[in-house]
């Protein structure tokens, strides 16, 4: 079975999307519509901006969403998903690609999500760190032993888990996890503690927007981050999206469930190759490829 997956924050690069904008009339139309919806020319920042421009959360998240969704709508003529999933932000791309959300509503929610997360980061300065070489339960136990806020945030693949929390919590956890034998405990260049309790102000703000947005039944199951399970009921999808901001991204579990349900061919749509690499580390037997640029 064919599965499509969509990347999250961190995959952005200057020049992303310009080739499809220049070569496909529908892509140009959708990018220009996005400029109108956002109230600024995000295409200028995507195509010709600086790395610093693209690192702003309010730019990064819509940029990756637009690149992924517009490629899905214009590049692969055979795009007919049997199952979809997205990593964090990528879940919104997956929902639009599967027809659960309109392009316009998806972009508005992604923009609101980015701004709400930015505000939450400013309320409580915080960060994330990648932990490599330990079993999940060891990382979880260490996080639970620390009084400061620090939690498991991204279950990316076996032996790679990202933790999220206050600066103090992350520092203590990294120190203890190195003592436990972690190969790496590296702080990430991110603006805050995504997928942790410190995102509660953003979750509350986004919940209202999601509640007031119309969702449809997707054309195929959407495997959601909160538990890695497939959903098609619009109300359940909405509830899971709200929970996503303060819950961990269970990517390892998602990919394993998709494979158990018949996925044997994964295509990543959007910038970068991060998810292809993670899927290979989860199960080397499945086929992986990516669509990251315009191909005639």
C-alpha positions as CSV (number, residue, x, y, z in Angstrom):
1,X,0.0,0.0,0.0
2,X,1.1,3.5,-0.8
3,X,1.6,5.9,2.1
4,X,2.4,9.6,2.0
5,X,4.1,11.5,4.8
6,X,4.8,15.2,5.3
7,X,7.7,16.8,7.1
8,X,7.7,19.3,10.0
9,X,9.7,22.3,11.2
10,X,13.4,22.2,10.4
11,X,13.2,21.0,6.8
12,X,13.0,24.6,5.3
13,X,15.6,26.0,3.0
14,X,16.0,29.2,0.9
15,X,14.6,28.7,-2.6
16,X,12.0,26.1,-1.5
17,X,9.0,26.0,-3.9
18,X,10.3,28.4,-6.5
19,X,10.7,25.7,-9.2
20,X,7.1,24.6,-8.9
21,X,5.9,28.3,-8.7
22,X,7.7,29.0,-12.0
23,X,6.5,25.9,-13.8
24,X,3.0,25.1,-12.8
25,X,0.0,27.6,-13.1
26,X,-1.9,26.0,-10.2
27,X,1.1,26.3,-8.0
28,X,1.5,30.0,-8.8
29,X,-2.2,30.6,-8.1
30,X,-2.0,28.8,-4.7
31,X,1.2,30.6,-3.7
32,X,-0.3,34.0,-4.5
33,X,-3.5,33.1,-2.7
34,X,-1.3,32.2,0.3
35,X,0.3,35.7,0.1
36,X,-3.1,37.2,0.3
37,X,-4.3,35.0,3.3
38,X,-1.1,35.7,5.3
39,X,-1.0,39.4,4.6
40,X,2.7,39.3,3.5
41,X,4.6,37.9,0.6
42,X,5.8,34.6,2.1
43,X,6.9,33.7,-1.4
44,X,9.6,36.4,-1.3
45,X,11.0,35.0,1.9
46,X,10.8,31.4,0.7
47,X,12.4,32.0,-2.7
48,X,14.9,34.8,-2.0
49,X,15.0,35.4,1.8
50,X,17.7,34.6,4.2
51,X,18.1,31.6,6.5
52,X,17.2,33.9,9.4
53,X,14.0,35.0,7.7
54,X,13.0,31.4,7.3
55,X,13.8,30.4,10.9
56,X,11.1,32.7,12.3
57,X,8.3,30.3,13.4
58,X,5.6,32.5,11.8
59,X,7.4,32.0,8.5
60,X,8.8,28.5,8.9
61,X,5.5,26.7,9.5
62,X,3.4,28.2,6.7
63,X,6.4,27.8,4.3
64,X,6.8,24.1,4.9
65,X,3.1,23.6,4.8
66,X,2.8,25.4,1.5
67,X,5.7,23.6,-0.1
68,X,4.3,20.2,0.9
69,X,0.7,20.8,0.0
70,X,1.3,22.5,-3.3
71,X,3.7,19.8,-4.4
72,X,1.0,17.2,-3.5
73,X,-1.6,19.1,-5.5
74,X,0.6,19.7,-8.6
75,X,3.5,17.4,-9.0
76,X,2.5,13.8,-8.6
77,X,-0.3,13.2,-11.0
78,X,-0.8,9.8,-9.5
79,X,-1.4,11.2,-6.0
80,X,-4.1,8.9,-4.6
81,X,-3.2,8.3,-0.9
82,X,-4.3,5.1,0.9
83,X,-3.0,6.5,4.2
84,X,-1.2,9.7,5.3
85,X,0.7,11.1,8.2
86,X,2.7,14.1,9.1
87,X,5.4,14.9,11.6
88,X,4.1,17.7,14.0
89,X,3.3,20.6,11.6
90,X,3.2,18.1,8.8
91,X,0.0,16.7,10.2
92,X,-1.8,19.8,8.9
93,X,-0.2,19.1,5.4
94,X,-1.4,15.5,5.6
95,X,-5.0,16.6,6.5
96,X,-5.2,19.0,3.5
97,X,-3.7,16.4,1.2
98,X,-6.3,13.9,2.3
99,X,-9.2,16.3,1.9
100,X,-10.1,16.7,5.6
101,X,-9.2,20.4,5.4
102,X,-9.4,23.0,2.6
103,X,-6.1,24.6,1.5
104,X,-7.3,28.0,2.8
105,X,-8.4,26.7,6.2
106,X,-5.3,24.6,6.6
107,X,-3.0,27.6,5.9
108,X,-5.0,29.8,8.4
109,X,-4.7,27.2,11.1
110,X,-1.0,26.7,10.5
111,X,-0.4,30.5,10.6
112,X,-2.4,30.8,13.9
113,X,-0.6,27.8,15.3
114,X,2.8,29.3,14.5
115,X,2.0,32.6,16.1
116,X,0.4,31.0,19.2
117,X,3.5,28.8,19.6
118,X,5.8,31.9,19.2
119,X,3.8,33.7,22.0
120,X,4.1,30.6,24.3
121,X,7.8,30.5,23.7
122,X,8.1,34.2,24.8
123,X,6.0,33.6,28.0
124,X,8.4,30.8,29.1
125,X,11.9,30.7,27.5
126,X,12.5,27.0,26.9
127,X,14.2,24.6,24.5
128,X,14.6,21.0,23.2
129,X,17.4,18.4,23.0
130,X,18.0,15.3,20.8
131,X,19.0,12.2,22.8
132,X,20.7,9.4,20.8
133,X,21.6,5.9,21.8
134,X,19.2,5.2,24.7
135,X,16.0,3.2,25.0
136,X,12.9,5.3,25.3
137,X,12.0,4.1,28.8
138,X,15.4,5.2,30.1
139,X,14.9,8.7,28.7
140,X,11.3,8.8,30.1
141,X,12.5,7.7,33.6
142,X,15.2,10.4,33.7
143,X,12.7,13.1,32.6
144,X,10.2,12.0,35.3
145,X,12.9,12.2,38.0
146,X,13.6,15.9,37.4
147,X,11.5,18.5,39.2
148,X,11.8,21.1,36.4
149,X,9.6,20.7,33.3
150,X,11.2,18.2,30.9
151,X,9.3,15.6,28.9
152,X,9.8,13.2,25.9
153,X,8.5,15.2,22.9
154,X,9.4,13.4,19.6
155,X,9.7,9.6,19.4
156,X,11.5,9.8,16.0
157,X,12.9,6.3,15.6
158,X,14.4,3.6,17.8
159,X,17.3,5.2,19.7
160,X,16.5,8.8,18.8
161,X,14.2,10.7,21.1
162,X,13.8,14.5,21.4
163,X,13.1,16.0,24.9
164,X,11.4,19.3,25.5
165,X,11.2,21.6,28.6
166,X,12.7,24.5,30.5
167,X,16.3,25.4,30.1
168,X,17.1,24.1,33.6
169,X,15.1,20.9,33.0
170,X,16.9,20.2,29.6
171,X,20.3,20.9,31.1
172,X,19.7,18.5,34.0
173,X,18.3,15.8,31.7
174,X,21.2,16.0,29.3
175,X,23.7,15.7,32.1
176,X,21.9,12.6,33.6
177,X,21.3,11.0,30.2
178,X,25.0,11.3,29.3
179,X,25.8,9.5,32.6
180,X,23.3,6.8,31.6
181,X,25.2,6.2,28.3
182,X,23.6,8.5,25.7
183,X,25.8,8.7,22.6
184,X,24.6,12.3,22.2
185,X,22.5,14.7,24.2
186,X,22.5,17.8,22.0
187,X,20.5,21.0,22.6
188,X,18.6,22.0,19.4
189,X,18.4,25.5,17.8
190,X,14.7,25.9,18.4
191,X,12.7,28.7,19.9
192,X,10.9,26.8,22.6
193,X,9.7,23.6,24.2
194,X,7.4,22.3,21.6
195,X,5.1,19.3,22.4
196,X,5.4,19.9,26.1
197,X,3.2,21.3,28.9
198,X,4.8,24.7,28.3
199,X,2.8,24.9,25.0
200,X,-0.5,25.0,27.0
201,X,-1.1,28.7,26.2
202,X,-0.8,27.9,22.5
203,X,-3.0,24.8,22.8
204,X,-5.8,26.8,24.4
205,X,-5.5,29.5,21.7
206,X,-5.5,27.0,18.8
207,X,-8.3,25.0,20.3
208,X,-10.8,27.8,19.6
209,X,-9.7,28.2,16.0
210,X,-9.9,24.5,15.3
211,X,-13.3,24.3,16.9
212,X,-14.6,27.0,14.5
213,X,-13.0,25.4,11.4
214,X,-14.9,23.0,9.1
215,X,-13.3,19.6,8.8
216,X,-14.5,16.9,6.3
217,X,-14.0,13.1,6.3
218,X,-10.6,12.4,4.7
219,X,-10.3,10.2,1.6
220,X,-8.1,7.9,3.6
221,X,-7.1,7.3,7.2
222,X,-4.9,10.0,8.8
223,X,-2.4,8.5,11.3
224,X,-2.2,11.2,14.0
225,X,0.8,12.1,16.2
226,X,-0.9,11.8,19.6
227,X,-1.1,8.0,19.5
228,X,0.1,7.0,16.0
229,X,-3.4,5.5,15.2
230,X,-5.6,6.0,12.1
231,X,-8.6,8.4,12.2
232,X,-11.3,9.4,9.7
233,X,-13.9,10.9,12.0
234,X,-13.6,14.8,11.7
235,X,-14.5,15.5,15.4
236,X,-11.8,13.0,16.6
237,X,-9.3,14.4,14.2
238,X,-10.0,17.9,15.6
239,X,-9.6,16.8,19.2
240,X,-6.3,15.1,18.4
241,X,-5.0,18.2,16.6
242,X,-5.7,20.3,19.7
243,X,-3.9,17.7,22.0
244,X,-0.9,17.6,19.6
245,X,0.7,20.8,20.8
246,X,1.2,19.6,24.4
247,X,1.6,15.9,23.6
248,X,4.6,14.0,22.2
249,X,4.9,13.2,18.5
250,X,4.8,9.4,18.4
251,X,6.4,9.0,15.0
252,X,8.0,5.6,15.6
253,X,4.6,4.2,16.6
254,X,2.9,5.9,13.7
255,X,5.2,4.3,11.1
256,X,5.0,0.9,12.7
257,X,1.2,1.1,12.7
258,X,1.1,2.1,9.1
259,X,3.3,-0.8,8.1
260,X,1.2,-3.2,10.2
261,X,-1.8,-1.9,8.3
262,X,-0.2,-2.7,5.0
263,X,2.0,0.3,4.0
264,X,5.1,-0.9,2.1
265,X,5.8,2.2,0.0
266,X,6.4,5.6,1.7
267,X,6.7,8.9,-0.2
268,X,7.7,12.0,1.7
269,X,6.3,15.2,0.1
270,X,7.9,18.5,1.0
271,X,11.3,19.9,1.8
272,X,14.2,17.6,2.9
273,X,14.6,13.9,3.5
274,X,14.3,13.7,7.3
275,X,11.3,11.4,7.4
276,X,12.7,9.0,4.7
277,X,15.7,8.6,7.0
278,X,13.6,8.0,10.1
279,X,11.4,5.4,8.3
280,X,14.4,3.5,7.2
281,X,15.7,3.4,10.8
282,X,12.3,2.1,11.9
283,X,11.9,-0.6,9.2
284,X,14.5,-1.1,6.4
285,X,12.2,-3.5,4.5
286,X,9.8,-0.7,3.2
287,X,10.4,1.4,0.1
288,X,11.0,5.1,0.6
289,X,11.3,8.1,-1.8
290,X,10.7,11.8,-1.8
291,X,9.1,14.5,-3.8
292,X,10.8,17.8,-2.9
293,X,10.9,19.6,-6.3
294,X,9.0,20.1,-9.5
295,X,9.4,17.4,-12.1
296,X,7.7,17.6,-15.5
